[in-house]
Every structure is written in C-alpha cells, then in structure tokens.
Amino acid sequence: MTTPHSRQALVFQHADHITLGNFEPVLRDYGYNIRIVDATKEDVAAIDPTAADVLIVLGGEMGVYETDTHPH
C-alpha cells in the first residue's frame, strides 16, 4: 500500500528477458517501490493501474494478432 512518503511503480512484464534495465535504479533512486507483474501468468484485468504512481508496460516481440499463442 502506498504511504504519503513512498511511490509505487507498477510494471507489466511480458517476457522474462525484457526488463526495466536502466530504469530500475533510477526509479529506486527516486524512492519508488517497484511491483513487477508477470502479464503471462497474472490476471492483469484484476489490477487497478491507477493505484500506482507510474505504470510501465514493457511489452515483447509478440504482436497483437498473435492471441492464439499469446493470449495475454
């Protein structure tokens, strides 16, 4: 839960090899708590993205037309 002195960054990750990279230390330096959500395994529809201060969607190589192999 966010307190007045903490910031929340919500990250939707779609592939293990695609990470925050250089963004992670910057977010941490600015006091963000980072929650990484594995979009391939968690129900992202159940998450309120407006509850976080920052929303980052990492994506991946899959295309929107590939719902048969990537239903997330």
N, C-alpha and C positions, 0 to 999 in steps of 0.2 A: 504494500500500500504506500502511496506517495505521501510523504510528510512535507511540511512547508519548506524544509531545508534540503530535500532530495528531489532529484529529477528522474523521470523514467524514460528510457528509450526502449521501444518495442521493435523488435527486428523479426521479420518473416524471412526465414531461410528456406530455399527450395532445393538446394544441393549442398552436400557436405563440403565440397571443395570451394564453394563460393562463400566467403566470409566477410566480415566487416573490414578486415585488413587494417589499413592505417586509420580508419575512422574510430576503431575501438579505443586506442589510447587517448585520442582527442576527446571522445565522449567521457571517458573516465576522468581525464584531467579537469573537465568542466563539471564534474560532480554527478554525472548520470549513472544510475543503476541500469544495467542492460539486461533485458529479458529476451532471449533468443527462442523463437518458436519454430519448431520443425514443421513447416507447412505441409510436408508429405505425410506426417503422422498425427498431427493435432487438428482438431476441428477449429479452423480459424474463424468460422462464422460465429462461434460462441465467444469470441474475444472482442471486447469493446476497444477499438483502436483510438477512440477519443479519450480514453482514460490515461493514456501516455502523453508525455510532453512532445515526444518525437516518434514518428513512425518511419521505419526504413524497410523497404521491400527489396530484397536482394535479387530475386528472380533466378534465371538459369538459362540453359541452352534450349529448353523446350519451348514450343510455340503454342499459342492459344488454341490452335486447331488440333492439337495432339491430346485431346481429352480421353481417348481410349487408353493411351499408355501413361498419361499423367493427369489423372482425374482431379488432382488438387489445383 
